[in-house]
Amino acid sequence: MQDDEKQVGDPAAGEDVVALLVRQHGQIHTLFDEVRLSRGEARKDAFDRLVRLLAVHETAEEEVVHPHARRVFDGGEDVVQERLAEENAAKELLARLDGMDTGDPKFMPALLSLRDAVLAHARAEERYEFAQLRRSSSRARLMTMAKAVKAAEKMAPTHPHPGVESASANMVLGPVAALVDRTRDAIRGAMAKDTDA
């Protein structure tokens, strides 16, 4: 089976880092719609999945993609700094939403503000950072970066941590935050199962 055939049958097979992250941008967009259109527990579940995807996605970009972008194309440092500022603003809003009841009347307006910011950020990444990465990096390098992003996502915090937007900060604080987040997720899941019984 050729690489092109693998990509058609399995979106993750043979996927480079740009394709992986653009696919995740699509998943994020879909989850925003799911949260917006659902109610009650379905909204809470969709929002929890959105929070987790945003948290691990941004952490992986900060650890793998942004450091490479800074080095490989002219103006990369400026492009990355702009993306990091956007990411921090989104993390702050996401952190406020993460502590809010999804049924609260203030939740939906805040979610829509977050959606607009995150989708604008995704478009900027795709246009200014990812396009340059494709032009300035080999296919092999982009494939290796996809593997590194997937590995980083497995160890990433599952909730937003505003102010932690650099690879070095993620390396120092990320494992602790991830452990705390994953423990909190497990406790919440166990408590939810216990109340369902």
C-alpha positions as CSV (number, residue, x, y, z in Angstrom):
1,M,0.0,0.0,0.0
2,Q,1.4,3.4,-0.9
3,D,1.6,6.4,1.5
4,D,-1.1,8.2,-0.4
5,E,-3.5,5.3,0.0
6,K,-2.8,5.1,3.7
7,Q,-3.7,8.8,4.2
8,V,-7.1,8.3,2.5
9,G,-8.0,5.2,4.6
10,D,-6.6,6.4,7.9
11,P,-6.2,10.1,8.5
12,A,-3.4,9.6,11.0
13,A,-1.3,7.2,8.9
14,G,1.6,9.0,7.1
15,E,0.4,12.3,8.6
16,D,2.9,15.1,8.9
17,V,2.8,17.7,11.8
18,V,1.0,20.3,9.7
19,A,-1.7,17.9,8.6
20,L,-2.1,16.6,12.2
21,L,-2.5,20.0,13.7
22,V,-4.9,21.2,10.9
23,R,-7.0,18.1,11.5
24,Q,-7.1,18.9,15.2
25,H,-8.1,22.5,14.4
26,G,-11.1,20.9,12.6
27,Q,-11.9,18.8,15.6
28,I,-11.7,21.8,17.8
29,H,-14.2,23.7,15.6
30,T,-16.5,20.7,15.6
31,L,-16.4,20.5,19.4
32,F,-17.2,24.2,19.8
33,D,-20.3,23.5,17.7
34,E,-21.2,20.5,19.8
35,V,-20.9,22.4,23.0
36,R,-22.9,25.3,21.6
37,L,-25.7,23.1,20.3
38,S,-26.0,20.7,23.3
39,R,-27.6,21.0,26.7
40,G,-27.2,19.6,30.2
41,E,-24.8,16.7,30.6
42,A,-24.1,16.4,26.9
43,R,-22.9,20.0,26.9
44,K,-20.7,19.4,29.9
45,D,-19.2,16.2,28.3
46,A,-18.5,18.0,25.0
47,F,-17.0,21.0,26.9
48,D,-14.7,18.6,28.9
49,R,-13.5,17.1,25.7
50,L,-12.9,20.5,24.2
51,V,-10.9,21.7,27.2
52,R,-8.8,18.6,27.1
53,L,-8.1,18.8,23.3
54,L,-7.3,22.5,23.5
55,A,-4.9,22.0,26.5
56,V,-3.0,19.1,25.0
57,H,-3.0,20.6,21.5
58,E,-1.5,23.9,22.6
59,T,1.0,22.3,24.9
60,A,2.3,20.1,22.1
61,E,2.6,23.1,19.7
62,E,4.5,25.0,22.4
63,E,6.9,22.1,23.0
64,V,7.5,20.9,19.4
65,V,6.2,23.3,16.7
66,H,7.0,26.8,18.0
67,P,10.7,26.1,18.9
68,H,11.2,24.7,15.4
69,A,9.4,27.5,13.7
70,R,11.6,30.1,15.5
71,R,14.7,28.6,13.9
72,V,13.7,27.6,10.4
73,F,12.2,30.6,8.7
74,D,12.8,34.3,8.5
75,G,10.6,36.1,11.0
76,G,9.8,32.9,12.8
77,E,10.5,34.5,16.2
78,D,7.9,37.2,15.6
79,V,5.3,34.8,14.2
80,V,5.7,32.5,17.3
81,Q,5.6,35.4,19.7
82,E,2.2,36.5,18.2
83,R,0.9,33.0,18.4
84,L,2.0,32.7,22.0
85,A,0.2,35.9,23.0
86,E,-3.0,34.6,21.4
87,E,-2.6,31.2,23.1
88,N,-2.1,32.9,26.5
89,A,-5.2,35.0,26.1
90,A,-7.2,32.0,25.1
91,K,-5.8,29.9,28.0
92,E,-6.9,32.6,30.5
93,L,-10.5,32.7,29.1
94,L,-10.5,28.8,28.9
95,A,-9.4,28.6,32.6
96,R,-12.3,30.9,33.6
97,L,-14.7,28.8,31.6
98,D,-13.3,25.5,32.9
99,G,-14.4,26.5,36.4
100,M,-17.9,27.6,35.3
101,D,-21.1,25.6,35.3
102,T,-22.0,25.0,31.6
103,G,-25.6,25.8,32.4
104,D,-24.7,29.3,33.8
105,P,-26.2,32.1,31.7
106,K,-22.7,33.7,31.4
107,F,-21.2,30.5,30.0
108,M,-22.4,30.7,26.4
109,P,-21.3,34.3,25.7
110,A,-17.9,33.5,27.2
111,L,-17.7,30.3,25.1
112,L,-18.5,32.2,21.9
113,S,-15.8,34.7,22.7
114,L,-13.3,31.9,23.2
115,R,-14.4,30.2,20.0
116,D,-13.9,33.3,18.0
117,A,-10.4,33.8,19.5
118,V,-9.4,30.2,19.1
119,L,-10.6,29.9,15.5
120,A,-8.8,33.2,14.6
121,H,-5.7,31.9,16.2
122,A,-5.9,28.6,14.3
123,R,-6.3,30.5,11.0
124,A,-3.3,32.6,11.9
125,E,-1.2,29.5,12.7
126,E,-2.2,27.8,9.5
127,R,-1.5,30.9,7.4
128,Y,1.7,32.4,9.0
129,E,3.3,29.5,10.8
130,F,2.3,26.2,9.3
131,A,2.6,27.3,5.7
132,Q,6.2,28.5,6.4
133,L,7.0,25.2,8.2
134,R,5.9,23.3,5.0
135,R,8.1,25.5,2.8
136,S,11.2,25.4,5.1
137,S,11.2,21.8,6.5
138,S,11.7,18.5,4.9
139,R,8.9,15.9,4.7
140,A,10.9,13.7,7.0
141,R,11.3,16.4,9.5
142,L,7.5,17.2,9.5
143,M,6.8,13.5,9.9
144,T,9.2,13.3,12.9
145,M,7.6,16.4,14.4
146,A,4.1,14.7,14.1
147,K,5.4,11.8,16.2
148,A,6.9,14.3,18.7
149,V,3.6,16.1,18.9
150,K,1.7,12.9,19.6
151,A,4.2,12.0,22.3
152,A,3.9,15.4,23.9
153,E,0.2,15.2,23.9
154,K,0.3,12.0,25.9
155,M,2.2,13.8,28.7
156,A,0.5,17.2,28.4
157,P,-1.8,18.8,31.1
158,T,-5.5,18.3,30.4
159,H,-6.5,21.7,31.6
160,P,-5.3,25.2,30.7
161,H,-2.4,26.7,32.6
162,P,-2.1,30.4,31.5
163,G,1.4,31.7,31.6
164,V,3.0,28.4,30.6
165,E,3.6,29.0,26.9
166,S,7.2,28.1,26.3
167,A,8.9,24.8,25.7
168,S,11.1,25.2,28.8
169,A,8.2,26.1,31.1
170,N,6.2,23.2,29.7
171,M,9.1,20.8,30.3
172,V,9.5,22.0,33.9
173,L,5.9,22.6,34.9
174,G,4.1,20.4,32.4
175,P,4.6,17.0,34.0
176,V,3.5,18.3,37.4
177,A,0.5,20.0,36.0
178,A,-0.3,16.9,33.9
179,L,-0.2,14.7,36.9
180,V,-2.4,17.0,38.9
181,D,-4.8,17.4,36.0
182,R,-5.0,13.7,35.3
183,T,-5.5,12.9,39.0
184,R,-8.3,15.5,39.1
185,D,-9.9,14.1,36.0
186,A,-9.8,10.5,37.5
187,I,-11.4,11.7,40.7
188,R,-14.1,13.6,38.9
189,G,-14.8,10.6,36.7
190,A,-15.0,8.3,39.7
191,M,-17.3,10.7,41.5
192,A,-19.5,11.0,38.4
193,K,-19.8,7.2,38.1
194,D,-20.6,6.9,41.8
195,T,-23.4,9.4,41.6
196,D,-24.8,7.6,38.5
197,A,-25.1,4.3,40.5
